[in-house]
């Protein structure tokens, strides 16, 4: 590693670290101000939140904005090098632009790899802690909505259906339970009804109260029929899978999320694309770090009239366009208009082509 490499890496990492600290500080202060009343009403002090909540919030925020933060960082410090004619001096001494770009590639790969591992394994764990605290600090209508009993009508496999008239997420108890299993010809083969269903954490089973169970032959004849006050039953789903939280996908590491998506597809769930978006963006957002690093380098490595200001303006406009296209396409995907993989990867594909063209243009200028 040459002196030039160390100089650029030091500038890159130092500027990124400074901007990260600045951004996180601003985010935390704003978040504390906006949620102070909720914290107070639930008897959490600022110190409590700094220990129990904000370490996980920082992991979430830093990783969510990693690619954009790297982009702005490279725009800023590379523009400063260009304005000081340092890049001209380096390339005039015989160093090619490709060689000049090598430390950018090195740091970009390190950050992208760290982001990839965080997205797939560390961030889901942090989201569990963050969301647990969020639930504890719900107030008013938000708390009532979260704790309200819900109706469950779910297809748990291609041939099995389950209905619960009223289910409590907190107590994991429901009333008005019906389970039905059909054959390929849609003939009812097995049915269980119960006035109450509850989940047992001890052996991961369901307890049915005042149950009524019958098995029917394909010809429609009743094979067996019995009832009783209580029945222990094992189903291939947990309460969390039966009635997942809105943020369930972000709390699973990638192997868990893959298994969850397979089960949801088997059940014929309508919101699988939302989970696929979460799965695919864990990799695409890390790849975006590399793409935006070289896009920023290509845009800011030439001295412009207006200096750093004009480069930052161009950079912020590009960042806004990237975020807008990424979010808009995910909305289309969640509604089933376009495939999830296309929604998540299309911005990277478009910006990747633009980056490649601009980089070659700058290298051979």
N, C-alpha and C positions, 0 to 999 in steps of 0.2 A: 504494500500500500504506500503510495507516494505522498509527498507533502500536500499536493493538490487534492488528492482524495481525502486526506484527513481534514483539510481546510473546509471542503464542501460538506463533508459529513458533519463536522462540528457546527457549521452554520445551519444545516438542515435540522439536525436533532435539537440544537439549542433554541432555534426559532420555534420549532414545533412544540417543545416542552413549555416555552413561555406562553404561547398562544393557548395551549391546552389548559394550563393553570388559570390563565385569565378567563377563558370560556367557562370552565367548570365553576370558578368562583362566582361569576355572574349568574350562571344557572342556579346554583345552590341558594344564593341570596334571594333571587326572584322566587324560587320555589318555596323557601321558608316564608316569605312575605305573603304569598298567595294561599298557603295552607296553614298559616299560624293559628287561625281560629279553630280549624279542625284538630290540630295538635292539642291545643289548650282544652277543648271540650272533652277530649279523651284522656286528659291528664298526662300528656307527654310534654316534657320540657324540651328546650332547644338542644340541651346536652343529650337527652335520650334519642332524639332524631339523628344527631350527628354520629351516634354510636350504632343505633339499630337500623337506620334507614339510608343515610346518605353515602356510606361506603359502597353500597350496592347500586345506588342511584348514579354515583360517579362512574362505576364500571359500565352501566347502561349508556349514559350520556356520551362518555368518551368513545365507546365503540360505535354508537349510532352515527356520530358526526366525524368519525375517523377519516373517511375518504375526502370529505369536503374540507376538513381542517388541514389535511396534508396538501390539498390543492391550493388553498389560500397561503399556506406556509411557503410552498415552492414559488408561487407567484411573487410573494413579498421579498424573500431573500435573494432570489435570482434577479429580480428587477433592480435590487440594490447593487448587485454585482455588475449588471449591465450598465447602470447609470454611472458607476465608478470606472467604467471602461476596463474592468478586470477581465471580463470574458473576451473582449477584443485582444487584450494582451496575451491571454492564455492561448487562444487559437492562432494568433500571429506568430507565436513561438514554435509552431509546428505541431501542436496538439490538436487532433481532429475533434470535431464536435461529438463524434461517437465516443471517443476516449473521455472527453469532458463529461459525458452523460453517465459514465460507469458508476460513480459514487451515488448518483440519483437512483440508478437501478438497484444497487446494493441496499440502500436504506429502504427503498420502496418494497423490495422483496421481504426484508425483515419485518416491516410494519404490516404488510399484507399477510404474512405467515402468522404473526401474533394475532391479527384480527380474525383470521380463519379459525385458529384454535379457540379463541375467545368466543366467537359466534357459535361454534358447534358444541362447546362443553362448559366454559366458564360463565358465559352470559346467561344461559338458562338457569343455572344455580343462583346467580345474583338476582334474576327476575323472580324466583320463588321467594327469596327473602324480601325483596322490594314489594312484591304484591301482597305478601302476608301482612306487612306493616300497613300498606294502603287499606286493606280490609279492616284492620283494627281502628283506623282513623276515619272511617266513613261516618257521616253525620246526616241527620234529617232524612230527606227523601231518598238520597243515595243508599243509606243504610237500610231503609224500609224496602227499597227495590231489590237489594241484594239478598235480604233475608226472607222475602215474600215466598210463600209456597207456590210451586209451579206445576203446570200440567205437563206430563211426559207422554209423548206418542212417538215411539221409535221403532225402526226396523233394525234389529240387532244382528241379523244375518239374512241371506236371500230368502230363507223360509220361515224366519221367526220374527214375531212382533210382540211389542210390550207396551202396555198402557198403564199410567198411574194418574189417578184423578187429581191428587194433590200431594206434592212432594216437598219436604223441607230440606234444603241444602245443609242447614246447620245441624239438625238432629239426625239427618239421614234416615228419616222415617216418612213413609208415604201411605196414603189411604186409597182404596178403590183400585186394587191391583189386578191386572189381567195379562196373562201370557198365553200366546197362541203359536202353534207350529203347524205348517201346511206342507203338503207334498208338492211335486212338480205340477200337478194338475189343479193346484189351489184348493185341495180338499183338506179340511181341518182334521188333524191327526191327534193333537195333544192340546189340552187347555187347562190352565190353572187360574183360579180366581181366589182372591183373599181380600178381607176387609182392611188389612194392614200389612205393610212390608217394611222391614228394618234391616240395616246393615250391621253385621258383627265383625269388628276389626280383629277379633281373636283368631278366627279361622277363615276369614275372608268369605263368609257365607251370608245368605239372606234368610231371615226368619219371617215366615208367613203366618199370620194370625187368622183364625176362622177361615181356613182354606177349603177349597172345593176343587178336586182334580179328576179329570177323566181322559181316557185314551180311546181313540176311535179308529176303526179299521178303514182302509181305503174305500170299502163298500158302504161306509156310513154307520156301521154297527158299533155300539159301545163295547169296548173290550174290558175296561176296568173303570170303576167309579168309586171314589172314596173321599171322605172329608174328615175334618178334625179341628181341634183348637190351635194346633201349632205344627209347622213343618219347616225343617231346615233344608235349604236348597242352594246348590252351587250353580251359578250362571257364569258364562264366560265374559263378564263385564263387571267393572267396579262402579260405584256411584259417580266417581269423577268422570268416567267414560260415558256413563249414562246421561249425565247432565253436566257437560264440561263448562268450566268458566270461559268467559269470552277471551281471556288471555292464556288459555291452556297451552297452546302451541309454543309460546315463547318460554314456557317453564320446563320444556322437555329438551334433553340433549338429543343430538341427531339420531342415534340408534332408537331411542324411545319414540321420537317423533315419527320415524319411518314405520315402526310397528303400529303406532296409533293411526297413521294414515291408511295403512292396510286394513285395519279393522273398520275404519270409517267408510272406506270404499266397499267393503264387504256388506256393510249395513245399508249401503245406498244413500249415505248422507249427502245433503245438498250443498254443504259448505266445505267440501274437501279442498276446493281451490284456495280458500283462505289459508289452510294449513300447508298446502303446497307452496304458496307464496312465501311463507315463513321459511320453509325448508330450502328453497332455491336461493333466496336472498342472502342466506348465511354464507354462501360461497360467492355469489355475484358481487356483494358489497366489498369483499376482500379483494377481488380482482379489480374492482373499480379504483382501489388505492393506487395500483400500478398505472392504470390508464390515465387517471387524473394527474398523477405525478408527471408523466411525460407530456400531457397536454399543457400543464402549467409551465413546464420547462420550455416547450416550443413557443408558447405565447409571450414569455417574459424575458427570454435570453437575448433579445435585440433591443437596443436603446431606442426609446420612442420619445417624441415630443410630448411633454406632459408627465414624463417620468413614472415613478412608482404608482402615482394616483391613477393614471389611465389604465395601467396593467391591472391594478386592483379592481377597477370598475369593470373591466372586461372579465376578470376572473369571477367576480360576484355574479355578474349576469350569466355566465356559463354555469356556475354552481346552482343558481336559481332554476335555470332551464333543465338541468340534470335532475334536480329534486322534483320539480313539477312533473316531468315526463315519467319519472319512476313511480310517483304516487298515483298519477292519473291512470297509468297502465295497470297498476295493481287493483285499482277500483274496477276497471273493466274486467280484469281476470276474476275477481271475487264474484262478479255477476254472471260469469260463464261466457262472456263475450269473446274472449281470447284465451288461449291456453296459458297456464301459470308460468311455464318455463319461458315462453315468449315474452310475457309481460315483464318478467324479472331480468331477462338477459338482453332485451332489445335496446335499452338505453346504453348498456356497455358496448353492444355491437356497433351502434351508430357513433358513439363518442370514440370508440376504438378506431374506426375507420378515419374519422376526422383527425384524431391524434396521430395516426400513422402518416397521413398526408402532410400535416403541418410539421411533423418531426423531420421527415425526409426533405421537405422544402427548406427548413431551417438548416439542416445539416449540409446541404449542397448549395446554400446561398453564397 
